Amino acid sequence: MTDLSIRPPKAASPAGAMPFSRLLLYCAMLIFVPVLLALSQGLTINNLFALLVSVLSIGGLAAMLLQFALAGRIPRFTRWAGIDNAMRLHRKTGEILALFFLLHPFLLVLPRFFVAPQLALSDLWTTFTATETATGFYAMSIMVVLVLASIFRDRLPMSYEAWRVSHGLGFAVVMILATDHAITNGRHGVYNNWFDAMWVILCALAVASILDAYLLRPWRLKKRPFKVVSVNQASDRDRILTIEKDGDFDFDFKAGQFLWINTSGHVGNRTDHPFSIASTPQNMPRLSFVIRNLGDYTSGLDKLEPGQTVYLDGPHGDFTLDAAKGNSIVLIAGGAGIGPILGLLRQLNANKDPRSIHLYYGSRTEKDVVAWDEIEQIIATMENFKATKILEITNEEEAVAEKGYINQALLSRTLDKDQINDASFYVCGPPVMLEAVVHDIKKLGVPSSRVIFEHLTF
Ligand SMILES: Cc1cc2nc3c(=O)[nH]c(=O)nc-3n(C[C@H](O)[C@H](O)[C@H](O)COP(=O)(O)OP(=O)(O)OC[C@H]3O[C@@H](n4cnc5c(N)ncnc54)[C@H](O)[C@@H]3O)c2cc1C
């Protein structure tokens, strides 16, 4: 038995359908399109400061519109961009935009502090209190509140679902107010009406995406209901939810993807939760999920009755075998991360995949381990498959397990050099474990393109 030490995790960058940096670049280019349009249509720029203010104002509004696409679960867009990337960019952009919006009135007045300082404060006061700028002021205030609520979401006395509804609807209001402000106060309206029309159309599209999420998508999902088959205890802290198709419709997915599950019985109810599929397409019409008891919803899973209707939004995500390169696959699961990793392992087993496969499954105690019997059966039947169980806390009877955490020392001791140089690493687990493990894999010299991972949080 080896004692493996833990080091503090360092930040990792997620892998998705495309690298995060490329999505960032495309979005940055899109944001500049309205700025360039404005310049080509006669927006006059007198100095560098005026250019900066125009870029921040016009680009800021464009970035806010893009936020609706990034978080909108639009299947084609999320497949292209990678849902993990899209959600990450949405979060980061939101924080930066709140700062821009907050600075916007100050930036406009800033030159006055140099040219006519005695008038600057009264100008600033007018900017905040004038009737013409009221919609801008309201947009800025609501936005700052919404962004702060997102940053401190976990500390608010509010359920995740209530937060999500207030976030979506709140930003639709901010968008309408900000668009009104841009077309009534923005300088471009003075010289070109079609520019205003463009903002109104884009704003309408953004608001329509929210209406789609609340009204049309539920209607689409209603056409493909599933029903609960069973909820079984899988470990001290995990349960296996099994559902099956309740009708004749197409439902395609790839092992490792995830779905938003709505078990409220009402398709329009926005209380859906994301869970990774632990089964494979071969198991259809059934789907199964390993669900860890983590909060209000997951602790109430036992209340689900067999036959109860379930609606699914998805599948989403790129945590699939399509991303695998090379002749080896390393699967790494921590805690609740075993769900999608089991999905991938079951798929590799069903395909009789000839590549060398090694599973590392980290868990706090033996009692939290899920599906180890099945994993042992796969070890017995699949020659090219190995599995290592790593427990944080063990007792004497469990002396066969590795003790501690999945880290660089364990990986370099149990994988041979060829595997490290060739394998695709799939990692899923809680945020701290995920970041630490991805960091350690990279320290082994594995490039980001061969590290595929799934966050269990957005
Ligand atoms: C892509 C993805 C795949 C996941 N796969 C699995 C899985 O296979 N097995 C598993 O056990 N867990 C999985 N999770 C995590 C799971 O969604 C949360 O644990 C669950 O939603 C918690 O809900 P709760 O009300 O019980 O807990 P809470 O205490 O209410 O929430 C705990 C945390 O979970 C997140 N969360 C809560 N509700 C939602 C929601 N409706 N939508 C998004 N995030 C939410 C929030 O970050 C919150 O802080 C996955 C998460 C994501 C993003």
The ligand as an ORCA input file, in Angstrom:
! r2SCAN-3c Opt
* xyz 0 1
  C     -22.115     18.509    -17.116
  C     -22.471     18.000    -15.715
  C     -22.596     16.649    -15.501
  C     -22.907     16.186    -14.224
  N     -23.001     14.835    -14.021
  C     -23.263     14.367    -12.792
  C     -23.351     12.957    -12.528
  O     -23.229     12.122    -13.437
  N     -23.591     12.558    -11.259
  C     -23.749     13.447    -10.229
  O     -23.963     13.020     -9.099
  N     -23.683     14.789    -10.435
  C     -23.449     15.267    -11.679
  N     -23.400     16.625    -11.888
  C     -23.614     17.529    -10.756
  C     -25.111     17.671    -10.479
  O     -25.746     18.356    -11.529
  C     -25.340     18.451     -9.193
  O     -24.710     17.761     -8.142
  C     -26.803     18.543     -8.859
  O     -27.463     19.333     -9.825
  C     -26.917     19.159     -7.469
  O     -28.252     19.515     -7.204
  P     -28.786     19.556     -5.693
  O     -30.031     20.378     -5.665
  O     -28.881     18.200     -5.137
  O     -27.630     20.269     -4.897
  P     -27.407     21.845     -4.543
  O     -26.858     21.851     -3.162
  O     -28.695     22.578     -4.796
  O     -26.369     22.229     -5.582
  C     -25.001     21.905     -5.453
  C     -24.291     22.540     -6.653
  O     -24.698     21.836     -7.855
  C     -24.895     22.783     -8.925
  N     -26.306     22.716     -9.340
  C     -27.396     22.605     -8.562
  N     -28.517     22.578     -9.300
  C     -28.114     22.694    -10.588
  C     -28.804     22.760    -11.824
  N     -30.130     22.693    -11.880
  N     -28.080     22.911    -12.974
  C     -26.732     23.004    -12.917
  N     -26.014     22.931    -11.782
  C     -26.705     22.783    -10.632
  C     -24.547     24.157     -8.396
  O     -23.189     24.436     -8.714
  C     -24.695     24.018     -6.909
  O     -23.843     24.892     -6.229
  C     -23.110     17.105    -13.162
  C     -22.990     18.467    -13.399
  C     -22.684     18.921    -14.658
  C     -22.561     20.395    -14.905
*
